Amino acid sequence: MMAFLKKEWMELCRSGRLLVLLFLFSLFGIMNPALAKLTPWLIEALSESLAQAGIAAVSVTVDAMSSWTQFYKNIPLGMVLFILLCGGSFTTEYQKGTLIPVVTRGLSRRKIVMAKSLLLFALWTVMYWLCFGITFGYNAYFWDNGIADNLYFAAALTWLFGVWITAFFLFFSAAAHSSTQALTATGAIVMGVYLLSMFPKFGRFLPIKLMDGMSLLQGAASYEDYSVSIAAAVFLIFLCIIAAVIFFERKRL
């Protein structure tokens, strides 16, 4: 398993995906405070044009909360890019037949799934907290992060949502025949959960609630409001990993 993990890590580095992910998530981390900082300047620069169009421009005061708002707007795009860049977890190996030699030499299929799961979860964790850390640092320099309530808990919820999406993608990647099928199925699950969350009776039970970090930062929600959605996400993560192992065990390579 350690040898297979090393192989996965070397492939990630040699393909350039690691550098691309580091660049993208670092860029997102910088963009959040940068957009907040530039907002008053942009409004002032456009005030003349807006006045000519009959729109009154008002002065805008930005603070750390403005930057965190940008963070929660941009991180879903980060999740999408992460899944797209890691889209060939199993399916590419199916197409190239690279799993056949390691399986025929005795490597357990269960260990292959666990190795890929560990790498993907660890990669998402590093990238997410890198983005969060950069935004946090700039916010602390320009403003004061103390204005945001429950900052770390809200960030942890969004991280858990990313793990949940990654677990579903891992399962579909193990079961599907192509990356397109795995990506489409993952997107369909997320969209279905999002649509169900529009019904108040289902909203508090679904993992999509984990993305509502701004309510925590603004003090409009408490820890207890997320207990059910956390439990649902953790249960589904373990279920997806178990299902991925079962499907991969029966997969014809």
Phi, psi and omega per residue, in radians:
M1 nan -0.711 3.112
M2 -1.124 -0.667 3.099
A3 -1.126 -0.686 3.132
F4 -1.219 -0.649 3.061
L5 -1.071 -0.739 3.113
K6 -1.091 -0.707 3.112
K7 -1.093 -0.761 3.120
E8 -1.111 -0.723 3.139
W9 -1.134 -0.757 3.125
M10 -1.109 -0.674 3.118
E11 -1.154 -0.686 3.111
L12 -1.093 -0.719 -3.130
C13 -1.277 -0.802 -3.070
R14 -1.190 -0.536 3.138
S15 -1.314 -0.244 -3.139
G16 1.507 -0.035 -3.099
R17 -1.162 -0.587 3.137
L18 -1.105 -0.787 3.129
L19 -1.126 -0.694 3.128
V20 -1.110 -0.775 3.130
L21 -1.124 -0.739 3.099
L22 -1.058 -0.731 3.132
F23 -1.146 -0.810 -3.075
L24 -1.125 -0.820 -3.082
F25 -1.277 -0.519 3.020
S26 -1.179 -0.703 3.111
L27 -1.101 -0.743 3.091
F28 -1.079 -0.719 3.130
G29 -1.085 -0.622 3.119
I30 -1.354 -0.638 -3.080
M31 -1.110 -0.616 -3.061
N32 -1.028 -0.977 3.097
P33 -1.240 -0.519 -3.125
A34 -1.122 -0.781 3.119
L35 -1.106 -0.706 3.115
A36 -1.130 -0.734 -3.103
K37 -1.178 -0.597 -3.073
L38 -1.495 -0.228 -3.078
T39 -0.995 -0.869 3.124
P40 -1.059 -0.690 3.128
W41 -1.116 -0.731 3.131
L42 -1.124 -0.734 3.131
I43 -1.125 -0.711 3.118
E44 -1.141 -0.693 -3.135
A45 -1.185 -0.546 -3.107
L46 -1.682 -0.010 -3.055
S47 -1.035 -0.684 -3.128
E48 -1.116 -0.801 3.137
S49 -1.132 -0.691 3.129
L50 -1.167 -0.650 3.122
A51 -1.122 -0.685 3.105
Q52 -1.141 -0.498 3.106
A53 -1.514 0.038 3.113
G54 1.482 0.305 -3.140
I55 -1.921 2.190 -3.128
A56 -1.494 2.142 3.121
A57 -1.582 2.266 3.141
V58 -1.907 2.708 3.128
S59 -1.240 2.479 -3.092
V60 -2.077 2.299 3.070
T61 -1.813 2.176 -3.119
V62 -1.902 2.662 3.092
D63 -2.582 -2.946 -3.118
A64 -1.060 -0.565 3.137
M65 -1.105 -0.614 3.091
S66 -1.085 -0.720 3.126
S67 -1.180 -0.719 3.124
W68 -1.178 -0.534 3.037
T69 -1.072 -0.752 3.079
Q70 -1.108 -0.658 3.132
F71 -1.032 -0.822 -3.107
Y72 -1.320 -0.271 3.018
K73 -1.428 -0.601 -3.043
N74 -1.548 -0.474 -3.035
I75 -1.123 -0.544 3.041
P76 -1.043 -0.651 3.075
L77 -1.133 -0.653 3.071
G78 -1.065 -0.689 3.102
M79 -1.101 -0.764 -3.136
V80 -1.077 -0.811 3.139
L81 -1.121 -0.654 3.112
F82 -1.071 -0.828 -3.136
I83 -1.131 -0.710 -3.138
L84 -1.111 -0.735 -3.110
L85 -1.267 -0.432 3.120
C86 -1.793 0.373 -2.986
G87 -1.159 -0.277 -3.094
G88 -1.801 0.557 -3.048
S89 -0.913 -0.940 3.111
F90 -1.924 -0.726 -2.953
T91 -1.084 -0.661 3.109
T92 -1.116 -0.664 3.126
E93 -1.220 -0.577 3.056
Y94 -1.073 -0.813 -3.065
Q95 -1.185 -0.623 -3.122
K96 -1.546 -0.260 -3.135
G97 1.274 0.401 -3.076
T98 -1.343 -0.224 3.128
L99 -1.489 -0.317 -3.082
I100 -1.079 -0.833 -3.125
P101 -1.063 -0.718 -3.086
V102 -1.256 -0.568 3.116
V103 -1.267 -0.740 -3.130
T104 -1.191 -0.370 3.104
R105 -1.563 0.083 2.979
G106 1.887 0.011 3.118
L107 -1.247 2.213 -3.122
S108 -1.111 2.375 3.102
R109 -1.100 -0.584 3.117
R110 -1.080 -0.683 3.138
K111 -1.215 -0.538 3.078
I112 -1.122 -0.795 3.115
V113 -1.096 -0.768 -3.128
M114 -1.132 -0.675 3.124
A115 -1.121 -0.799 3.128
K116 -1.156 -0.649 3.112
S117 -1.119 -0.831 -3.132
L118 -1.035 -0.754 -3.105
L119 -1.158 -0.778 -3.127
L120 -1.150 -0.768 3.135
F121 -1.147 -0.713 3.125
A122 -1.157 -0.695 -3.139
L123 -1.130 -0.789 3.104
W124 -1.080 -0.727 -3.131
T125 -1.063 -0.813 -3.128
V126 -1.114 -0.806 -3.091
M127 -1.159 -0.734 -3.110
Y128 -1.130 -0.856 -3.091
W129 -1.272 -0.385 2.986
L130 -1.130 -0.833 3.103
C131 -1.058 -0.814 3.133
F132 -1.074 -0.775 -3.097
G133 -1.114 -0.705 3.116
I134 -1.131 -0.803 3.113
T135 -1.083 -0.756 3.134
F136 -1.051 -0.774 -3.123
G137 -1.098 -0.805 3.122
Y138 -1.148 -0.684 3.118
N139 -1.104 -0.701 3.118
A140 -1.155 -0.572 -3.130
Y141 -1.296 -0.778 -3.066
F142 -1.484 -0.650 -3.038
W143 -2.310 -2.334 3.139
D144 -2.578 2.047 -3.139
N145 -1.207 -0.185 3.141
G146 -1.129 -0.252 3.135
I147 -1.233 -0.363 -3.093
A148 -1.694 2.181 3.090
D149 -1.425 2.630 3.010
N150 0.890 0.693 -3.001
L151 -1.058 -0.833 -3.064
Y152 -1.281 -0.620 3.110
F153 -1.148 -0.754 3.107
A154 -1.076 -0.710 3.122
A155 -1.144 -0.688 3.130
A156 -1.126 -0.623 3.108
L157 -1.117 -0.764 3.129
T158 -1.148 -0.684 3.057
W159 -1.038 -0.763 -3.141
L160 -1.099 -0.645 3.092
F161 -1.094 -0.687 3.084
G162 -1.118 -0.667 3.073
V163 -1.118 -0.695 3.127
W164 -1.066 -0.810 3.112
I165 -1.105 -0.756 -3.137
T166 -1.083 -0.666 3.123
A167 -1.130 -0.740 3.100
F168 -1.130 -0.731 3.115
F169 -1.088 -0.701 3.124
L170 -1.067 -0.756 3.125
F171 -1.106 -0.852 -3.120
F172 -1.163 -0.567 3.106
S173 -1.156 -0.652 3.113
A174 -1.245 -0.550 -3.056
A175 -1.606 -0.480 -3.035
A176 -1.466 3.035 3.138
H177 -1.821 -0.218 -3.130
S178 -2.578 2.791 3.124
S179 -1.123 -0.616 3.135
T180 -1.050 -0.763 3.123
Q181 -1.106 -0.753 -3.130
A182 -1.135 -0.770 3.140
L183 -1.153 -0.723 3.139
T184 -1.129 -0.764 -3.137
A185 -1.130 -0.717 3.114
T186 -1.113 -0.777 3.103
G187 -1.076 -0.660 3.129
A188 -1.147 -0.685 3.112
I189 -1.105 -0.832 -3.130
V190 -1.082 -0.754 3.133
M191 -1.138 -0.711 3.120
G192 -1.105 -0.728 3.112
V193 -1.149 -0.676 3.123
Y194 -1.104 -0.752 3.138
L195 -1.154 -0.689 3.110
L196 -1.136 -0.544 -3.111
S197 -1.185 -0.251 3.106
M198 -1.239 -0.320 3.066
F199 -1.578 2.070 -3.067
P200 -0.933 -0.571 -3.113
K201 -1.161 -0.490 -3.108
F202 -1.723 -0.422 -2.986
G203 -0.910 -0.795 -3.063
R204 -1.284 -0.236 -3.130
F205 -1.646 -0.174 -2.983
L206 -1.749 2.556 -3.138
P207 -1.087 -0.338 -3.125
I208 -1.075 -0.387 3.124
K209 -1.125 -0.404 3.133
L210 -1.099 -0.333 -3.140
M211 -1.451 -0.081 -3.116
D212 -1.532 0.989 -3.101
G213 -1.250 -0.482 -3.098
M214 -1.113 -0.544 3.104
S215 -1.100 -0.650 3.082
L216 -1.202 -0.758 -3.117
L217 -1.109 -0.588 -3.127
Q218 -1.521 -0.038 3.127
G219 1.352 0.267 -3.125
A220 -1.557 -0.090 3.135
A221 -2.435 2.832 -3.134
S222 -2.141 3.020 -3.133
Y223 -0.999 -0.715 -3.056
E224 -1.102 -0.472 -3.110
D225 -1.142 -0.287 -3.047
Y226 -1.949 0.021 -3.042
S227 -1.078 -0.741 -3.101
V228 -1.206 -0.762 -3.126
S229 -1.167 -0.583 3.070
I230 -1.136 -0.813 3.133
A231 -1.070 -0.731 3.136
A232 -1.110 -0.736 -3.127
A233 -1.140 -0.800 -3.130
V234 -1.103 -0.743 3.124
F235 -1.075 -0.777 -3.117
L236 -1.209 -0.564 3.083
I237 -1.081 -0.869 3.119
F238 -1.124 -0.659 3.132
L239 -1.120 -0.715 3.134
C240 -1.138 -0.700 3.135
I241 -1.154 -0.754 3.118
I242 -1.107 -0.768 3.128
A243 -1.123 -0.656 3.117
A244 -1.098 -0.713 3.107
V245 -1.097 -0.794 -3.115
I246 -1.092 -0.815 -3.117
F247 -1.160 -0.709 -3.107
F248 -1.199 -0.578 3.092
E249 -1.078 -0.564 -3.088
R250 -1.694 -0.032 -3.083
K251 -1.274 2.382 3.072
R252 -1.558 2.020 -3.078
L253 -1.442 nan nan
